[in-house]
Amino acid sequence: SPIQILGLGVGINYGQIANNLPSPSRVAYLLKSLNISRMKLYDADPNVLVTFSHTNVDFIIGLGNEYLPNMTDPIKARNWLQQRVQPHLPQTRITCITMGNEVFKTYDHQLWSNLLPAMQTVYNALVDLGLDKQVTVTSAHSFDILSISFAPSAGSFRQDLSEYLHGILNFHAEVKSPFLINAYPYFAYKDNPNEVPLDYVLFQPNQGTVDPITNLKYDNMLYAQVDAVYSAIKAMGHTDIKVRISETGWPSRGDDDEAGATPENAGLYNGNLLKRIEEKQSTPAKPNVPVDVYVFALFNENLKPGPASERNYGLYYPNGTPVYNIGVQGYLPGMVYTSPSTKIALSVVSNVLFIVIAYLISA
């Protein structure tokens, strides 16, 4: 059954940088029809969290980069949790908080310095509130925090980030939270379309590549990227931290200089990825650890800045129509209008129908 593909562990990113998205209640119906049970937000939108109360959806919620300086203050961190998180528990299943998003891409060294203290302070506040067993703390990083990504076994972090990442990795090991990476093989293809084989990045049949150090064979770039992150973490002394893909996807449209951004390629990337998740596949270097993925994104977001591709990562248009066919069909219910004039009109229609039916029965 196509619908079951999404129900077997894949998560979805619910971005909301748009002015035409359906209401959270309609989104909840769409997710239920798709059998999706894991969602990642970029904030702690109370409208979403209330709407999804008493559902089986596990949430990752986010704190934007702009909040990190405040979250180094224990009182402010506790207040934020008491106001934005605690009221939703346990009826809404919040399992994780991401502190910032791609902080090391900002080149704001003050923000870099604030990241770990903010993570620690929020975690300590969770402990004080008795919530640390339900909710964990992490951060999502862009893939370019690596200086070497191939061979996968030679993966290593950028030298300028080592002083920050050492502490962050120690934190993950201590509280047993995952290391999140936003991994997009699309970027590698877009930058070098003549050198990167398209089939290799789209999970299509191909010759693959072999890690010359381990002799492990890779038939797709995403798995090689994940193992490169594991190698970079190991190089810093940790083998007990799980890597989770917090974002991956492929745009269905782009600017003229954005090679490969087509509905066909996006359908192949996400469709093939979902099949592999359904099969609970693992990477070559971590054969006993199924790949853990949050696809980006649920909807196209029309207000995102940047190139056209940024506004075209969605599996769905805001009206609920699939952007392309990946073998899954969800249902987004239509708008329900409850204005007084609409109620009167519906009442008149129902009365007319009642009269007509009564006439037909008596005749």
C-alpha positions as CSV (number, residue, x, y, z in Angstrom):
1,S,0.0,0.0,0.0
2,P,1.6,3.3,-1.0
3,I,0.2,5.2,2.0
4,Q,2.1,2.9,4.3
5,I,5.4,3.9,2.9
6,L,5.3,7.1,5.0
7,G,4.1,5.4,8.1
8,L,7.2,3.3,8.6
9,G,9.4,5.8,10.4
10,V,9.9,8.8,8.1
11,G,9.6,12.3,9.6
12,I,8.5,15.4,7.8
13,N,9.6,19.1,8.2
14,Y,6.6,21.4,8.5
15,G,8.0,24.8,7.4
16,Q,5.7,27.8,7.6
17,I,7.4,30.6,5.7
18,A,4.4,31.2,3.5
19,N,1.1,33.2,3.5
20,N,-1.1,30.5,1.8
21,L,-0.7,27.4,3.9
22,P,-3.7,25.4,5.2
23,S,-4.7,25.6,8.8
24,P,-3.0,23.3,11.3
25,S,-6.3,21.3,11.7
26,R,-6.3,20.5,8.0
27,V,-2.6,19.7,8.1
28,A,-3.3,17.3,10.9
29,Y,-5.9,15.5,8.7
30,L,-3.4,15.3,5.9
31,L,-0.7,13.8,8.1
32,K,-3.2,11.2,9.5
33,S,-4.2,10.2,5.9
34,L,-0.5,9.7,5.1
35,N,0.1,7.8,8.4
36,I,3.0,10.2,9.3
37,S,3.8,10.1,13.0
38,R,6.9,12.3,13.2
39,M,7.0,16.1,12.5
40,K,9.7,18.7,12.9
41,L,8.8,22.4,13.5
42,Y,11.2,25.3,13.3
43,D,9.5,27.0,16.3
44,A,7.0,26.1,19.1
45,D,3.9,27.3,17.3
46,P,1.1,26.9,19.9
47,N,-1.6,26.7,17.2
48,V,0.1,23.6,15.8
49,L,0.9,22.0,19.1
50,V,-2.6,22.4,20.4
51,T,-4.1,21.1,17.2
52,F,-2.0,18.0,17.4
53,S,-2.8,17.2,21.0
54,H,-4.0,13.6,21.6
55,T,-2.6,12.5,18.3
56,N,0.1,9.9,17.7
57,V,2.5,12.5,16.2
58,D,5.9,13.0,17.9
59,F,7.3,16.5,17.6
60,I,10.7,18.1,17.3
61,I,10.2,21.8,18.1
62,G,12.7,24.6,17.4
63,L,14.2,27.7,19.0
64,G,15.4,30.1,16.4
65,N,19.0,31.4,16.3
66,E,17.9,34.7,17.6
67,Y,16.8,33.1,20.9
68,L,20.1,31.5,21.8
69,P,21.6,34.4,23.8
70,N,18.5,34.5,26.0
71,M,18.6,30.8,26.5
72,T,22.0,30.9,28.2
73,D,20.1,32.5,31.1
74,P,18.6,29.8,33.4
75,I,15.6,31.9,34.4
76,K,14.7,32.8,30.8
77,A,15.2,29.2,29.7
78,R,12.9,27.9,32.5
79,N,10.3,30.6,31.7
80,W,10.3,29.7,28.0
81,L,9.8,26.0,28.8
82,Q,7.0,26.8,31.3
83,Q,5.3,29.1,28.8
84,R,5.9,27.3,25.4
85,V,6.5,23.6,26.2
86,Q,5.1,22.5,29.5
87,P,1.5,23.5,28.8
88,H,1.4,21.1,25.8
89,L,2.7,18.1,27.7
90,P,1.8,15.3,27.8
91,Q,-1.2,15.7,25.5
92,T,1.1,16.8,22.6
93,R,4.1,14.4,22.2
94,I,7.0,16.8,22.2
95,T,10.2,14.7,22.2
96,C,13.0,17.0,21.2
97,I,14.0,20.7,21.1
98,T,16.5,21.9,18.5
99,M,18.5,24.9,19.7
100,G,19.0,27.0,16.6
101,N,19.3,25.9,13.0
102,E,22.6,25.7,11.1
103,V,24.3,28.0,13.6
104,F,27.8,27.5,12.1
105,K,26.6,28.7,8.7
106,T,26.1,32.1,10.1
107,Y,29.8,32.9,10.8
108,D,28.5,34.8,13.9
109,H,31.2,33.8,16.4
110,Q,29.1,35.1,19.3
111,L,26.3,32.8,18.2
112,W,28.7,29.9,17.9
113,S,29.8,30.6,21.5
114,N,26.2,30.7,22.7
115,L,25.1,27.4,21.2
116,L,26.5,24.9,23.7
117,P,25.6,27.0,26.8
118,A,22.1,27.5,25.5
119,M,21.7,23.7,24.9
120,Q,23.1,23.0,28.4
121,T,20.9,25.6,30.1
122,V,17.7,24.4,28.5
123,Y,18.5,20.8,29.3
124,N,19.2,21.7,32.9
125,A,15.9,23.5,33.0
126,L,14.2,20.4,31.7
127,V,15.8,18.4,34.5
128,D,14.6,20.9,37.1
129,L,11.0,20.7,35.7
130,G,11.1,16.9,35.6
131,L,10.8,16.8,31.8
132,D,14.2,15.5,30.7
133,K,13.0,11.9,30.3
134,Q,10.4,13.1,27.8
135,V,12.2,15.9,26.0
136,T,15.8,16.0,24.8
137,V,17.9,18.8,23.4
138,T,20.0,19.0,20.3
139,S,20.8,21.3,17.3
140,A,20.7,20.9,13.5
141,H,23.8,21.5,11.5
142,S,24.4,22.1,7.8
143,F,26.6,19.5,6.0
144,D,29.3,22.0,5.3
145,I,30.5,21.8,8.9
146,L,32.6,19.0,7.4
147,S,35.9,19.8,5.8
148,I,36.3,16.3,4.3
149,S,33.3,14.2,3.3
150,F,34.9,11.6,1.0
151,A,36.1,9.0,1.5
152,P,33.3,8.5,4.1
153,S,35.8,6.9,6.5
154,A,38.0,10.0,6.3
155,G,35.2,12.4,7.3
156,S,36.3,15.2,9.5
157,F,34.9,18.5,10.8
158,R,36.2,21.9,9.9
159,Q,39.2,22.9,12.0
160,D,37.7,26.3,12.9
161,L,34.7,24.5,14.5
162,S,36.6,21.9,16.5
163,E,36.7,23.9,19.8
164,Y,32.9,24.2,19.6
165,L,32.0,20.8,18.4
166,H,34.1,19.0,21.1
167,G,31.9,20.4,23.8
168,I,28.7,19.8,21.8
169,L,29.6,16.1,21.2
170,N,30.4,15.7,24.9
171,F,27.0,17.1,25.6
172,H,25.3,14.7,23.2
173,A,27.1,11.7,24.7
174,E,26.2,12.8,28.2
175,V,22.4,13.3,27.7
176,K,22.1,10.7,24.9
177,S,20.6,13.0,22.3
178,P,21.1,12.7,18.6
179,F,23.4,14.7,16.3
180,L,21.3,16.3,13.6
181,I,22.6,17.0,10.1
182,N,20.9,18.7,7.2
183,A,22.2,16.6,4.2
184,Y,21.3,17.5,0.6
185,P,23.0,15.6,-2.2
186,Y,21.1,18.0,-4.5
187,F,23.6,20.7,-3.6
188,A,26.6,18.6,-4.6
189,Y,24.9,17.8,-8.0
190,K,23.8,21.4,-8.6
191,D,27.4,22.7,-8.0
192,N,29.0,20.0,-10.2
193,P,26.4,18.5,-12.6
194,N,29.1,17.3,-15.0
195,E,31.1,15.5,-12.3
196,V,28.5,14.1,-9.9
197,P,26.5,11.2,-11.5
198,L,22.8,12.0,-11.3
199,D,21.8,8.4,-10.7
200,Y,24.1,8.3,-7.7
201,V,22.4,11.1,-6.0
202,L,18.9,10.0,-6.9
203,F,19.2,6.4,-5.5
204,Q,18.9,5.1,-9.1
205,P,20.9,2.0,-10.3
206,N,24.5,3.0,-10.8
207,Q,28.1,1.7,-10.4
208,G,28.4,3.4,-7.0
209,T,31.7,4.4,-5.3
210,V,34.0,2.5,-3.1
211,D,35.7,3.9,0.0
212,P,39.4,3.1,-0.7
213,I,40.1,2.8,3.1
214,T,37.3,0.4,4.1
215,N,36.4,-1.1,0.7
216,L,32.8,-0.4,1.6
217,K,30.6,0.3,-1.5
218,Y,28.1,3.2,-1.6
219,D,25.3,3.3,-4.2
220,N,24.1,6.7,-3.2
221,M,25.5,9.9,-1.8
222,L,23.2,10.4,1.2
223,Y,24.5,7.3,2.9
224,A,28.1,8.3,2.2
225,Q,27.3,11.7,3.8
226,V,25.9,10.1,6.9
227,D,28.9,7.8,7.3
228,A,31.2,10.8,6.8
229,V,29.5,12.5,9.8
230,Y,29.9,9.3,11.9
231,S,33.6,9.3,11.0
232,A,34.0,12.9,11.9
233,I,32.4,12.3,15.3
234,K,34.6,9.2,15.8
235,A,37.7,11.3,15.0
236,M,36.7,13.4,18.0
237,G,36.5,10.4,20.3
238,H,32.9,9.4,20.2
239,T,31.3,6.2,19.0
240,D,28.1,6.4,21.1
241,I,26.2,9.3,19.3
242,K,23.5,8.6,16.8
243,V,23.3,10.7,13.6
244,R,19.9,11.7,12.4
245,I,19.1,13.4,9.1
246,S,17.0,16.4,10.2
247,E,16.5,17.6,6.6
248,T,16.9,16.2,3.2
249,G,15.0,16.7,0.0
250,W,15.1,17.8,-3.6
251,P,13.5,20.9,-5.2
252,S,10.9,20.4,-8.0
253,R,11.8,23.8,-9.6
254,G,14.7,26.2,-9.6
255,D,16.4,29.1,-11.4
256,D,18.1,28.6,-14.7
257,D,21.5,28.0,-13.0
258,E,20.1,25.4,-10.6
259,A,20.8,22.2,-12.4
260,G,18.5,19.2,-11.8
261,A,15.7,21.0,-10.0
262,T,12.8,19.3,-11.7
263,P,9.6,17.5,-10.6
264,E,10.9,14.3,-12.2
265,N,14.2,14.4,-10.2
266,A,12.4,15.4,-7.0
267,G,10.0,12.5,-7.4
268,L,12.8,10.1,-7.9
269,Y,14.8,11.3,-5.0
270,N,12.0,11.3,-2.4
271,G,10.3,8.3,-3.8
272,N,13.4,6.1,-3.8
273,L,14.4,7.4,-0.4
274,L,11.0,6.5,1.1
275,K,11.3,3.0,-0.4
276,R,14.7,2.6,1.4
277,I,13.2,3.8,4.6
278,E,10.4,1.3,4.2
279,E,13.1,-1.4,3.9
280,K,14.8,-0.1,7.1
281,Q,18.1,0.2,5.3
282,S,21.3,1.1,7.0
283,T,24.5,2.7,5.8
284,P,27.5,0.5,4.9
285,A,29.5,1.6,7.9
286,K,26.6,1.3,10.4
287,P,24.8,-1.9,9.2
288,N,22.8,-2.2,12.4
289,V,21.5,1.4,12.6
290,P,18.5,2.1,10.3
291,V,18.8,5.5,8.6
292,D,16.7,8.1,10.4
293,V,15.3,10.8,8.1
294,Y,13.1,13.9,8.2
295,V,12.2,14.9,4.7
296,F,12.1,18.5,3.7
297,A,9.4,19.6,3.3
298,L,5.6,19.1,3.6
299,F,4.6,22.2,1.6
300,N,6.1,24.6,-0.9
301,E,6.8,27.9,1.0
302,N,6.2,30.9,-1.1
303,L,7.8,33.5,1.1
304,K,11.2,31.9,1.6
305,P,14.1,34.1,0.4
306,G,16.8,33.0,-1.9
307,P,16.8,31.2,-5.3
308,A,13.6,29.6,-6.7
309,S,14.5,26.2,-5.4
310,E,14.1,27.4,-1.8
311,R,10.4,27.9,-2.4
312,N,9.9,24.5,-4.1
313,Y,10.9,21.7,-1.8
314,G,7.4,20.7,-0.8
315,L,5.8,17.3,-1.4
316,Y,2.5,19.2,-1.6
317,Y,1.2,22.5,-2.9
318,P,-0.6,24.5,-0.1
319,N,-4.0,23.4,-1.6
320,G,-3.1,19.7,-0.9
321,T,-2.3,18.7,-4.5
322,P,0.9,16.6,-4.7
323,V,3.7,18.5,-6.5
324,Y,4.8,15.2,-8.1
325,N,3.9,11.5,-7.8
326,I,6.0,9.5,-5.3
327,G,3.3,6.8,-4.9
328,V,1.7,8.3,-1.8
329,Q,-1.7,10.0,-1.8
330,G,-2.8,12.0,1.2
331,Y,-6.0,13.9,1.7
332,L,-6.3,17.6,2.6
333,P,-9.9,18.4,3.5
334,G,-11.5,21.4,1.9
335,M,-12.0,24.7,3.7
336,V,-14.9,24.9,6.1
337,Y,-16.5,28.4,6.2
338,T,-18.5,29.3,9.3
339,S,-19.4,33.0,8.6
340,P,-22.9,34.0,9.5
341,S,-23.9,34.5,5.9
342,T,-22.6,31.0,5.0
343,K,-24.5,29.5,7.9
344,I,-27.7,31.1,6.6
345,A,-27.1,29.9,3.1
346,L,-26.4,26.4,4.3
347,S,-29.6,26.5,6.3
348,V,-31.7,27.6,3.3
349,V,-30.1,24.9,1.1
350,S,-30.8,22.2,3.7
351,N,-34.4,23.4,4.1
352,V,-35.0,23.4,0.4
353,L,-33.5,19.9,0.1
354,F,-35.8,18.7,3.0
355,I,-38.9,20.1,1.2
356,V,-37.9,18.5,-2.1
357,I,-37.2,15.1,-0.4
358,A,-40.5,15.3,1.5
359,Y,-42.4,16.1,-1.7
360,L,-40.8,13.2,-3.6
361,I,-41.6,10.7,-0.7
362,S,-45.2,11.8,-0.6
363,A,-45.6,11.6,-4.3
